[in-house]
Amino acid sequence: MPSTFQPVRGMRDLIGEEAKAFTNIITTARKTADLYGFREVITPHVEPLELLSAKSGEEIRQRMFIFKDLGERQVALRPEFTASVARLVTTVLKNEPKPLRLFSVGTVYRYDEPQKGRYREFWQSNFELMGSNKPEADAEIVLLTNSMVASLGLQGFAFKVGHIGVIRGVLSQEGMDEKTQNAVFQRMDKKEYGEALKLVESEKCRAMLKGLLEIKGKDWKETVEQIKSHVGGYEKAQIAAENLFEILNLITQSPDITVTVDPAFARGLEYYTGMIFEIYIPELEIALGGGGRYDRLIEVFGGEPTPAVGCAHGIDRVAIALQEQKATLNGKNGKSVAVIPITDALKSEALKIAQQLRAAGISVEFEVMGRKMAKALEDADKRKEDYAVIVGERELKESAVMLKDLTNRQQCIVPLAQLVEKIKS
């Protein structure tokens, strides 16, 4: 009787090329972490509900996978990495010298409605830089994202950048409490600007926000100057705009980065206090990743006041982006080879040759089914192997093998001493 079991809705199996794509993206994320001096930490998938709900935002709180463990404790699957990393910083790493540069990668969980690029179990690479309030820390987070995405071969990507402090500065000076401010940002994050404005009682404040929504500009300097001029009289908002200018001035020293400034840009997490950003490609409407500054989160978890900035990259979405652009995820990892002994008596020698090829970094599928050569070659063809190494008695007496190029169907006898070089060339 055939099995009817399927993955849980919003979760999926990754097989073959799709799994390889994810592995390549994760490998690139780890290389980026090394390049920028971030060390990896591995945190639990399950955390206390109190920790995860402290400052994650109402939207995410409603979409967490929450349950009681056998000790009747309220726990949840992590919806993101930052809360777990903040816990580490307030406990195990509290006496470590600052700044802390911490990297994580793995699966996170949110009970969203599944759609393209949105799953209930999804993969993220996460970077946190804790201990610096300087604009160069913000710049590092954006630049490492730029570096990682460029390394993967994505084309035409651009950053959308804003500063949560501009709007918070206006709303705070107008006397709006933090809870209502968070509700405004949640609606703006969903681009429900009309609903956001309904929460603002002051007519002057509403006009100020409407004005910010209308500011657009291709040149980032011009846009930031418009923001500074528009929020004149709001001291904290102006300080935020000045901070945004400093960060962008650092980021744009890199010639290969494209930035647009959006003063009405908001993100769903409540803990942001400063610069925020997202990265997009023209072929997809969904962000591939994003992040920002959160200077008060560590205090929420009982730690010392610690300025921090971080980002997360959606590995599922990056894989979709690469597929959309028909990128090859850095291509195959070298050549792939099938090693086929013509008779059972040659298995031992053939396996020895397979091991030598693997030691030289060549991917090998050794014939383990005992098939005749024709069937084994047919299988290698289906698996899209580049070459077949056919181990025959006559060739072995001459310390050689038959090498068949499965792309152009040509074959030749190659001495064993030259086999690695011939395959790699």
C-alpha positions in Angstrom: 0.0 0.0 0.0 1.6 3.3 -1.1 2.4 5.9 1.7 0.2 9.0 1.8 2.4 10.9 4.2 3.3 14.4 3.1 5.4 17.1 4.8 3.6 19.4 7.2 2.0 22.4 5.3 4.5 25.2 4.7 7.5 22.8 5.2 9.3 20.9 2.5 12.0 18.4 1.6 15.1 19.6 -0.3 16.5 17.0 -2.7 19.4 16.9 -5.1 20.1 20.2 -6.9 17.8 22.1 -4.6 19.7 20.8 -1.5 23.0 21.6 -3.3 21.8 25.1 -3.9 21.1 25.7 -0.2 24.4 24.2 0.7 26.2 26.5 -1.6 24.4 29.6 -0.2 25.2 28.5 3.4 28.8 27.9 2.4 29.0 31.4 0.9 27.4 32.8 4.1 30.1 31.1 6.2 32.8 32.4 4.0 31.4 35.9 4.3 31.3 35.5 8.1 35.0 34.6 8.0 35.9 37.5 5.8 34.2 40.0 8.1 35.5 38.4 11.4 32.2 36.9 12.6 32.3 33.7 14.6 29.6 31.1 14.4 27.2 30.3 17.3 24.6 27.5 17.3 21.5 28.1 19.4 18.5 25.8 20.1 15.5 25.7 17.8 13.2 25.8 20.9 13.4 28.7 23.4 11.2 30.0 26.3 8.2 31.8 24.9 8.9 34.7 27.2 12.3 35.2 25.5 11.0 35.0 21.9 8.0 37.2 22.5 9.8 40.0 24.4 10.3 42.4 21.5 9.6 40.5 18.4 6.4 42.5 17.4 2.7 41.6 17.5 2.7 40.2 13.9 5.4 37.6 14.7 4.1 36.8 18.2 0.8 35.8 16.5 2.6 33.5 14.1 4.9 31.6 16.4 4.7 27.8 16.9 3.9 27.8 20.6 3.4 24.7 22.8 3.8 23.4 26.4 6.6 20.9 27.1 6.1 18.0 29.4 7.1 20.2 32.3 4.2 22.5 31.5 6.6 25.3 30.4 5.5 27.6 27.6 8.1 27.3 24.8 8.2 28.1 21.0 10.1 27.3 17.9 12.4 30.3 17.1 10.9 32.7 14.6 14.3 34.5 14.1 17.8 34.3 15.6 18.3 37.7 17.3 16.5 36.9 20.6 18.6 33.7 21.0 21.8 35.6 20.3 20.8 38.4 22.7 20.3 35.7 25.4 23.8 34.4 24.8 25.2 37.9 25.0 23.5 38.5 28.4 24.7 35.1 29.8 27.6 33.1 28.5 29.2 35.9 26.5 28.5 38.8 28.9 32.2 39.3 29.9 33.6 38.9 26.3 35.3 42.0 24.9 33.2 44.2 22.6 32.4 44.3 19.8 30.9 40.8 19.4 30.6 39.6 15.9 28.3 36.6 15.8 27.0 34.5 12.9 24.2 31.8 12.9 22.6 29.8 10.2 19.7 27.3 10.2 15.9 27.0 10.2 13.4 29.4 11.8 9.6 29.0 12.0 6.6 31.3 11.5 3.0 30.3 10.9 2.5 32.3 7.7 0.3 31.6 4.8 2.6 29.6 2.4 3.3 31.3 -0.9 6.2 31.9 -3.3 9.3 32.6 -1.1 7.3 32.2 2.1 7.3 29.0 4.1 6.6 28.0 7.7 10.0 26.5 8.1 12.6 28.5 6.3 16.4 29.0 6.3 18.3 32.1 7.3 21.9 33.2 7.7 22.1 35.7 10.5 24.8 38.3 11.4 24.9 40.4 14.7 27.5 43.1 15.5 27.1 44.0 19.2 28.8 46.7 21.2 29.2 49.6 18.8 26.9 52.6 18.2 29.1 54.0 15.4 27.8 54.4 11.8 30.7 52.2 10.6 29.1 49.2 12.4 25.8 49.8 10.4 27.9 50.1 7.3 29.7 46.7 7.9 26.3 44.9 8.1 25.1 46.3 4.8 28.5 45.8 3.1 28.7 42.2 4.2 25.3 41.6 2.7 26.4 43.2 -0.5 29.5 41.0 -0.5 27.6 37.8 0.1 25.0 38.4 -2.5 27.6 39.4 -5.1 29.6 36.3 -4.3 26.6 34.2 -5.2 26.4 35.7 -8.7 23.2 37.6 -8.3 22.8 40.6 -10.7 21.0 43.9 -10.5 20.4 43.8 -6.7 19.7 47.0 -4.8 19.3 48.1 -1.2 16.4 50.0 0.2 17.5 52.0 3.3 15.6 54.0 5.9 15.9 55.1 9.5 13.3 54.2 12.1 14.5 57.1 14.3 13.1 59.7 11.8 9.5 58.7 12.3 9.9 57.7 15.9 11.5 61.1 16.5 8.4 62.8 15.1 5.8 60.6 16.9 7.6 60.8 20.3 7.8 64.6 20.2 4.1 64.6 19.4 3.5 62.6 22.6 2.6 59.2 21.0 3.2 56.2 23.3 5.5 53.4 22.2 2.7 50.8 21.9 0.8 53.0 19.4 4.1 53.8 17.6 4.6 50.1 17.1 1.1 49.7 15.7 1.8 52.5 13.2 5.0 50.7 12.1 3.3 47.4 11.8 0.8 48.9 9.3 3.5 50.8 7.5 5.5 47.6 7.1 2.4 46.1 5.3 2.2 49.3 3.3 -1.2 50.0 4.9 -0.4 53.7 5.0 -4.0 54.9 5.3 -4.5 52.6 8.3 -1.3 53.9 9.9 -2.3 57.5 9.5 -5.7 56.8 11.2 -3.8 55.9 14.4 -2.3 59.4 14.5 -4.5 61.9 16.3 -2.5 65.1 15.8 -3.3 66.8 12.4 0.2 68.3 12.4 1.8 64.9 13.0 -0.4 63.3 10.2 0.7 66.0 7.7 4.3 65.4 8.7 4.0 61.6 8.1 2.2 62.2 4.8 5.1 64.5 3.7 7.6 61.8 4.5 5.6 59.3 2.5 5.9 61.5 -0.5 9.7 62.1 -0.4 11.4 60.1 -3.1 14.7 60.7 -4.9 17.2 58.7 -7.0 20.2 60.5 -5.4 20.6 59.4 -1.7 22.2 62.7 -0.6 19.3 64.7 -2.1 16.7 62.4 -0.4 18.4 62.7 3.0 18.6 66.5 2.7 14.8 66.5 1.8 14.1 64.4 5.0 16.2 66.8 7.2 14.5 69.8 5.8 11.0 68.2 6.2 11.5 67.3 9.9 12.9 70.7 10.9 11.9 71.4 14.5 11.9 67.7 15.5 15.3 67.3 17.1 15.5 63.5 17.4 14.2 63.1 13.9 16.9 65.4 12.6 19.6 63.6 14.6 18.3 60.3 13.0 18.5 61.8 9.5 22.1 63.0 10.2 23.0 59.5 11.4 21.5 58.0 8.2 23.6 60.4 6.1 26.8 59.3 7.9 26.0 55.6 7.4 25.2 56.0 3.7 28.3 58.1 3.2 30.4 55.2 4.4 28.4 52.5 2.5 28.6 54.3 -0.8 32.4 54.5 -0.7 32.1 51.0 -2.2 31.6 51.5 -5.9 29.6 48.3 -6.5 26.6 49.0 -4.3 23.2 50.5 -5.3 21.1 52.3 -2.6 17.8 54.0 -2.6 16.5 55.9 0.5 12.9 55.5 1.6 11.9 57.6 4.7 8.6 55.7 5.0 10.2 52.3 5.1 9.4 50.2 8.2 10.1 46.6 9.3 7.9 44.3 11.3 10.1 43.8 14.3 9.6 46.1 17.3 13.2 46.3 18.5 14.6 48.4 15.7 15.9 51.8 16.8 18.0 53.2 13.9 19.0 52.4 10.4 17.0 49.6 8.6 17.5 48.1 5.2 16.3 45.4 2.8 17.8 44.0 -0.4 15.9 43.3 -3.6 16.3 42.1 -7.2 14.2 43.3 -10.1 12.7 39.9 -10.8 11.2 39.4 -7.3 8.9 41.7 -5.2 10.0 40.0 -1.9 13.1 41.1 0.0 16.0 38.6 0.0 17.1 39.8 3.4 17.3 42.8 5.7 18.1 44.1 9.1 18.9 47.2 11.1 20.0 48.7 14.4 18.5 47.7 17.7 20.2 49.5 20.6 17.8 48.5 23.5 17.2 44.8 23.0 20.0 43.5 25.2 18.6 45.5 28.2 15.2 43.9 27.7 16.9 40.5 28.5 18.6 41.9 31.6 22.0 42.7 30.1 24.0 45.9 30.2 23.0 48.6 27.7 24.6 47.4 24.5 24.2 49.0 21.1 23.8 46.5 18.3 23.1 46.1 14.6 22.3 42.9 12.6 20.8 41.3 9.6 19.3 38.1 8.3 19.3 36.7 4.8 16.5 34.4 3.5 18.3 31.4 2.1 15.0 30.1 0.5 14.5 33.5 -1.2 18.1 33.8 -2.4 17.8 30.3 -4.0 14.6 31.5 -5.7 16.4 34.7 -6.9 19.2 32.7 -8.3 16.8 30.4 -10.1 14.9 33.4 -11.4 18.1 34.8 -12.9 19.1 31.3 -14.0 22.4 31.6 -12.1 24.3 28.5 -11.6 25.2 28.9 -7.8 28.9 29.0 -8.7 28.4 26.1 -11.0 29.0 22.5 -10.2 31.7 21.8 -7.6 34.2 20.6 -10.3 33.7 17.6 -12.5 31.6 14.5 -11.6 32.7 11.0 -12.6 31.2 7.5 -12.7 33.7 4.8 -12.1 32.7 1.5 -13.6 34.6 -1.9 -13.4 33.9 -4.1 -16.4 34.0 -7.3 -14.3 33.6 -8.2 -10.6 37.2 -9.2 -10.5 38.2 -5.6 -11.1 36.0 -4.1 -8.3 38.9 -3.7 -5.9 41.2 -1.9 -8.4 38.3 0.3 -9.6 37.4 1.3 -6.0 41.1 2.2 -5.5 40.9 4.5 -8.5 37.7 6.0 -7.3 39.4 6.8 -3.9 42.3 8.4 -5.7 40.0 10.7 -7.7 38.1 11.7 -4.5 41.4 12.5 -2.8 42.1 14.9 -5.7 38.7 16.6 -5.0 36.8 15.0 -7.9 33.2 13.9 -7.2 32.8 10.2 -7.9 29.8 7.8 -8.0 31.2 4.3 -7.9 29.1 1.5 -9.5 27.7 -0.4 -6.6 24.7 -2.1 -8.3 26.8 -4.8 -10.2 25.3 -3.6 -13.6 26.8 -4.4 -17.0 28.7 -1.6 -18.5 26.0 -0.5 -20.9 23.4 -0.1 -18.1 25.9 1.6 -15.8 26.8 4.1 -18.6 23.1 4.7 -19.2 22.6 5.5 -15.5 25.6 7.8 -15.4 24.1 9.7 -18.4 20.8 10.1 -16.6 22.6 11.4 -13.5 24.4 14.0 -15.7 27.9 12.8 -14.8 30.6 14.5 -16.8 32.8 11.5 -17.4 32.8 7.7 -17.0 36.0 6.0 -16.0 35.8 2.4 -17.4 38.1 0.0 -15.6 39.0 -2.9 -18.0 41.6 -5.7 -17.6 43.5 -4.9 -20.8 43.9 -1.2 -20.0 44.9 -1.9 -16.3 47.8 -4.1 -17.5 49.1 -0.9 -19.2 48.3 1.2 -15.9 45.5 3.0 -17.8 41.7 3.3 -18.0 39.2 4.2 -20.6 37.8 7.8 -20.1 34.5 8.5 -21.7 33.3 12.1 -22.0 29.5 11.8 -21.5 28.8 15.2 -23.1 30.4 14.7 -26.5 30.5 10.9 -26.4 34.2 10.7 -27.2 36.5 8.3 -25.4 40.2 7.7 -25.1 42.7 5.6 -23.1 44.3 7.7 -20.3 47.3 6.6 -18.2 46.4 6.5 -14.5 49.1 9.0 -13.7 47.4 11.6 -16.0 43.8 10.8 -15.1 43.2 13.6 -12.5 44.8 16.2 -14.8 42.8 15.0 -17.8 39.4 15.1 -15.9 40.1 18.5 -14.4 41.2 20.0 -17.7 
